[in-house]
Amino acid sequence: MTERAQAGPGRRTMLGAGAAVLGTAALGLAGGPAVAGTASNTPEHRGGHGFRLDLPVPTVIGHRGASSYRPEHTLGSYQLALDMGAHIVEQDLVPTKDGHLVCRHENDITATTDVSAHPEFASRRTTKKVDGVLLTGWFTEDFTLAELKTLRAKERIPGTRQKNTLYDGRWEIPTFEEVLRWADREGRRRGKPVWLYVETKHPTYFRGLGLGLEEPLAKLLRRYNRHRQHSPLILQSFEPSSIQRLARLVATPRIVLLSGAASRPWDFVTSGDPRTVADLVKPEGLKWMASFAQGIGPTLDLVIPKDASGRLTAPTTLVEDAHAQGLALHPYTMRNENTFLPADFRRGTDPNAYGDAFGAFQAYFATGIDGIFSDNPDTALLAAADFAAK
């Protein structure tokens, strides 16, 4: 997920009702009450636009795996998130020069791999404009898969997560197909499906390079039987047109990601669509997205804005408005460190120390959101259990 504005429990029975569960309740995406334990698509269990997913509510999504503890988008990060109990593990997808889909937060791999230490790739360093932003570094679309496999992953923000640097060099860049195989193996071992949450990154940009993401992604989903409406996988993108394209290719559930209110999805910019995210979170925009998606993934600031000092203010009506259109909400991203928390939940003066993450989780869960992305799945799960026990 890209944050483009910057960087024996109880059961819940109603979608958007403010009570939450950490257990086996079904998550209702795009439709009526979420009945505990239901995973049916029969008419009596369907809502207006969507269908049931057998997921706990609030759903805890391992953001890039367990990226607070291991370098992001590595099999080590994904495995730890799953071992911690994350309900879904997230992958961001970008293509290689030869058309393979690999898991990286961005196509610029300067900060997340050891590419700069490879003299054989020194000449690949270049400046590009990606979604209107000039970036200088090394990019996946300039490497074959075989070349990328010679690199090793490293911690993206070592100043904040110094302990993660212990694992620098341990893992390579995984392909999405490798992740699908890993999920199938883990699912067989655990006796239940491993859920994946998959984002298409910069789809308009890559389509312009002849490296469209949606078709090869759909091909892999069909190959691994994750293309059906009840498959254990959710698709997501910041570009609504990518979600619309995927809707024509597979029946897998879909989420539209939403950045800051003043921003515009890049496909809107290139097509001349004047709407901003502020327009999309109005009832008319939500109704439009509900015609091809089952939920939205807004930045947390769209759920509860902050004031000039960084403290939380009153919640917006987004949760209520989205639920009225049958849309689930999976906002992003909760992290434990002070530097990422609202100011009213920071503790002490060290920006890299943990603040009152549990307090922040409670504030967000109280709005009625259906799930949350977190770099700390263990903390999120404990917070969800605390909320369910109230």
C-alpha positions in Angstrom: 0.0 0.0 0.0 1.2 3.5 -0.9 0.4 6.4 1.3 0.6 9.0 -1.3 -0.4 11.8 1.0 3.0 11.2 2.8 4.7 7.8 2.7 -12.8 -17.7 22.3 -13.5 -14.2 21.5 -16.9 -12.5 20.9 -18.6 -12.1 17.6 -19.7 -9.1 15.7 -23.1 -9.5 13.9 -23.7 -6.2 12.1 -21.4 -4.5 9.5 -20.7 -1.0 10.6 -22.5 -1.4 13.9 -19.6 -0.2 16.0 -19.1 -3.5 17.8 -16.2 -5.7 16.6 -14.9 -9.2 16.8 -11.7 -11.2 16.7 -12.9 -14.6 15.8 -14.8 -16.4 13.1 -17.5 -13.9 12.1 -18.0 -13.3 8.5 -16.9 -10.0 7.0 -19.7 -8.5 4.9 -18.2 -6.8 1.8 -20.7 -4.6 -0.1 -23.9 -5.8 1.5 -26.1 -5.9 4.5 -25.6 -7.3 8.0 -22.6 -9.6 8.5 -24.0 -12.7 10.1 -21.5 -14.6 12.3 -20.1 -17.6 10.6 -21.8 -17.0 7.3 -19.9 -17.4 4.0 -22.9 -17.8 1.8 -23.8 -16.1 -1.5 -27.5 -17.2 -1.3 -30.0 -14.4 -1.8 -30.9 -14.2 1.8 -27.3 -13.6 2.7 -26.4 -11.2 0.0 -26.4 -7.4 0.1 -27.0 -5.0 -2.7 -23.7 -5.2 -4.6 -21.6 -7.9 -3.0 -21.2 -11.1 -1.1 -19.8 -12.6 2.2 -16.2 -13.2 3.1 -15.4 -15.6 5.9 -13.2 -13.2 7.8 -13.1 -11.8 11.3 -14.3 -8.2 11.9 -12.3 -6.1 12.4 -10.0 -7.7 10.0 -6.3 -7.3 10.8 -4.3 -6.9 7.6 -0.5 -7.5 7.8 0.8 -4.4 5.9 3.5 -5.6 3.6 3.7 -8.6 6.0 4.9 -7.8 9.5 7.0 -4.9 8.3 7.6 -3.5 11.7 9.7 -6.6 12.5 11.2 -7.8 9.2 12.1 -6.0 5.9 8.8 -5.5 4.0 7.6 -7.7 1.2 9.8 -10.6 1.9 8.7 -14.2 2.6 10.1 -13.6 6.1 7.8 -10.7 6.6 4.8 -12.5 5.2 5.5 -15.6 7.3 5.9 -13.7 10.5 2.6 -11.8 9.9 0.8 -15.1 9.3 2.5 -16.7 12.4 1.3 -13.7 14.5 -2.2 -14.4 13.4 -2.9 -11.7 10.8 -6.1 -12.4 9.0 -4.7 -11.3 5.6 -1.2 -10.6 4.4 -0.6 -7.8 1.9 1.4 -7.8 -1.3 2.2 -4.8 -3.6 2.9 -5.8 -7.2 5.2 -4.3 -9.8 6.5 -5.9 -13.0 10.0 -6.8 -14.2 11.3 -6.0 -17.7 10.3 -9.5 -18.8 6.8 -9.2 -17.5 7.0 -11.1 -14.2 5.1 -9.7 -11.2 7.2 -9.2 -8.1 6.4 -8.0 -4.6 7.8 -4.5 -3.9 6.2 -1.5 -2.3 7.4 0.6 -5.3 9.1 0.0 -8.6 12.0 2.1 -7.2 14.0 -0.5 -5.3 16.8 1.8 -4.2 15.8 1.8 -0.5 14.5 -1.7 -0.2 17.3 -3.7 -1.8 21.1 -3.8 -2.0 21.1 -2.8 -5.7 23.4 0.1 -5.1 26.1 -2.3 -3.9 26.0 -4.1 -7.2 28.6 -2.5 -9.6 27.2 -4.5 -12.5 24.0 -2.5 -12.2 25.5 1.0 -11.6 24.6 2.1 -15.1 20.9 1.3 -14.5 20.5 4.1 -12.1 18.3 6.7 -13.8 15.7 9.4 -13.2 12.0 8.7 -14.2 8.7 10.4 -13.7 6.3 8.0 -12.1 2.7 9.3 -11.6 4.0 12.8 -12.0 6.8 12.5 -9.5 10.5 12.6 -10.5 12.5 9.8 -8.9 16.1 8.8 -9.2 17.2 5.3 -8.5 16.9 1.8 -9.8 13.5 0.5 -11.1 12.1 -3.0 -11.5 11.0 -2.5 -15.0 14.7 -2.1 -16.1 15.6 -5.6 -14.7 14.8 -9.1 -15.8 13.6 -11.4 -13.1 16.9 -13.3 -13.2 18.7 -10.1 -12.5 16.4 -9.1 -9.7 17.0 -12.5 -8.1 20.6 -11.6 -7.6 19.6 -8.8 -5.2 18.7 -9.0 -1.6 16.0 -7.1 0.4 16.8 -4.7 3.2 15.0 -2.5 5.7 13.4 0.6 4.0 13.5 2.9 7.1 16.6 1.8 9.1 16.7 5.0 11.1 13.3 4.2 12.6 13.5 0.4 12.6 17.1 -0.2 13.4 16.5 -3.8 14.7 15.2 -4.8 11.3 18.6 -4.2 9.7 19.7 -7.5 11.4 17.8 -9.2 8.6 19.2 -7.2 5.7 20.3 -9.6 3.0 18.5 -12.6 4.3 15.7 -12.7 1.7 15.4 -12.1 -2.0 12.6 -10.3 -3.8 9.7 -12.8 -4.1 7.6 -13.2 -7.2 3.9 -13.1 -6.7 3.7 -16.7 -8.0 6.1 -17.7 -5.2 3.8 -16.1 -2.7 0.8 -17.9 -4.1 2.7 -21.2 -3.7 3.8 -20.2 -0.2 0.1 -19.4 0.7 -1.1 -22.8 -0.7 1.6 -24.7 1.3 0.8 -22.8 4.5 -2.9 -23.3 3.9 -2.5 -27.0 3.6 -0.3 -27.1 6.7 -2.8 -25.1 8.7 -5.9 -26.7 7.4 -7.5 -23.3 6.3 -6.9 -20.9 3.5 -4.3 -18.2 3.8 -5.8 -14.9 2.7 -3.8 -12.4 0.5 -4.5 -8.7 -0.2 -3.0 -7.7 -3.5 -2.4 -4.2 -4.8 -1.7 -3.2 -8.4 1.0 -0.4 -8.2 1.0 2.5 -10.7 -1.1 0.5 -13.2 -1.5 3.4 -15.7 2.2 4.1 -15.7 3.1 0.4 -16.4 0.4 0.0 -19.0 2.1 2.9 -20.9 5.3 0.9 -20.9 3.5 -2.2 -22.3 3.7 -3.9 -18.9 0.0 -3.9 -17.9 -0.5 -5.5 -14.5 -4.1 -6.7 -14.6 -3.9 -9.4 -17.3 -0.9 -11.3 -15.9 -2.3 -10.9 -12.4 -5.7 -12.4 -13.5 -3.8 -15.2 -15.3 -2.0 -16.1 -12.1 -5.2 -15.9 -10.0 -6.9 -18.4 -12.4 -3.9 -20.7 -12.3 -4.0 -20.9 -8.6 -7.8 -20.9 -8.3 -8.0 -17.5 -6.6 -10.2 -15.9 -9.3 -13.6 -16.7 -7.8 -15.8 -14.4 -5.7 -15.2 -16.5 -2.6 -11.5 -17.0 -3.2 -9.3 -16.1 -0.2 -7.9 -13.0 -1.8 -8.8 -9.3 -2.1 -7.6 -7.0 -4.9 -6.9 -3.3 -4.3 -5.6 -0.3 -6.2 -5.4 3.5 -5.9 -6.6 3.7 -9.5 -10.3 2.9 -9.9 -9.8 2.0 -13.6 -7.5 -0.8 -12.5 -10.2 -2.2 -10.3 -12.8 -1.9 -13.1 -10.4 -3.7 -15.4 -9.9 -6.5 -12.9 -13.6 -6.8 -12.4 -13.9 -7.7 -16.0 -11.2 -10.4 -15.7 -11.9 -12.1 -12.4 -14.7 -12.3 -9.7 -12.3 -11.8 -6.8 -13.4 -9.2 -4.3 -12.1 -5.7 -4.9 -11.2 -2.6 -2.9 -10.6 1.0 -4.1 -7.8 2.7 -2.2 -8.2 6.4 -1.3 -5.4 8.8 -0.5 -5.7 12.3 0.8 -8.9 14.3 0.2 -7.3 16.8 -2.1 -5.5 14.2 -4.2 -6.7 12.7 -7.5 -6.1 9.1 -8.6 -3.5 9.1 -11.3 -5.8 7.5 -13.9 -8.1 10.5 -13.3 -5.2 12.9 -13.9 -4.3 11.2 -17.2 -7.9 10.8 -18.4 -8.9 14.4 -17.4 -11.4 13.3 -14.8 -11.6 16.3 -12.5 -12.8 14.4 -9.4 -10.7 14.3 -6.3 -10.8 11.9 -3.4 -13.0 14.4 -1.6 -15.5 13.8 -4.4 -15.2 10.1 -4.2 -16.0 9.9 -0.5 -19.3 11.8 -0.9 -22.4 9.6 -1.3 -22.4 9.9 -5.1 -18.8 8.9 -5.4 -19.3 6.0 -3.0 -22.3 4.8 -5.0 -20.2 4.9 -8.1 -17.4 2.8 -6.6 -20.0 0.3 -5.2 -20.9 -0.5 -8.8 -17.6 -2.2 -9.4 -16.0 -2.7 -5.9 -16.9 -4.2 -2.6 -15.1 -1.8 -0.4 -12.7 1.1 0.1 -9.3 1.5 1.7 -9.2 5.1 2.8 -6.3 6.7 4.6 -7.1 6.9 8.3 -7.3 10.7 8.0 -10.4 10.3 5.9 -12.0 8.4 8.9 -10.8 10.7 11.7 -9.1 13.9 10.6 -6.3 15.5 12.6 -6.1 19.1 13.6 -3.1 21.4 13.1 -1.3 19.9 16.0 -1.7 16.3 14.7 -4.4 15.4 17.3 -7.5 13.5 16.3 -10.7 15.4 15.8 -14.3 14.2 15.4 -14.9 11.3 13.0 -16.3 12.1 9.6 -19.4 10.4 8.3 -17.4 8.2 5.9 -18.0 4.9 7.7 -21.7 5.5 7.9 -21.9 6.7 4.3 -19.8 3.9 2.9 -21.8 1.3 4.8 -25.0 2.8 3.4 -23.7 1.9 -0.1 -22.8 -1.6 1.0 -19.0 -0.9 1.1 -16.6 -2.3 3.7 -13.8 0.0 5.0 -10.2 -1.2 5.5 -8.3 2.0 6.3 -4.5 2.3 6.4 -2.0 2.3 8.2 -1.5 1.8 11.9 2.0 1.6 13.2 3.2 1.6 16.8 6.0 4.2 16.6 5.4 7.7 17.9 6.3 9.3 14.6 3.4 7.6 12.9 0.7 8.0 15.6 -1.7 10.8 16.2 -0.2 13.4 18.5 -2.6 12.6 21.3 -1.3 9.0 21.5 2.5 9.7 21.4 4.4 9.0 24.5 7.8 10.5 25.4 10.2 12.4 23.2 11.7 9.6 21.1 9.9 9.5 17.7 11.0 5.9 17.2 9.7 4.7 20.5 6.3 3.0 20.8 3.4 5.3 21.8 -0.1 4.4 22.9 -0.9 2.3 19.9 -3.7 0.5 21.8 -5.4 3.8 22.5 -5.2 4.8 18.8 -6.6 1.5 17.7 -9.6 1.8 20.0 -10.3 5.3 18.6 -10.3 3.9 15.0 -12.3 0.7 15.8 -14.9 2.8 17.6 -15.9 4.4 14.2 -17.2 1.0 13.0 -14.4 0.3 10.4 -14.4 -3.3 9.2 -10.6 -3.8 9.3 -7.3 -2.1 9.4 -3.8 -2.3 7.8 -1.0 -2.5 10.4 2.7 -2.9 10.3 2.3 -4.6 13.8 -0.2 -7.4 13.4 0.3 -8.7 16.9 -0.6 -5.3 18.4 -3.6 -4.9 16.1 -4.9 -8.4 17.1 -4.6 -7.6 20.8 -6.3 -4.3 20.2 -9.2 -6.0 18.3 -9.6 -8.5 21.1 -9.7 -5.7 23.7 -12.4 -3.9 21.6 -14.5 -7.0 21.2 -14.4 -7.6 25.0 -15.9 -4.2 25.8 
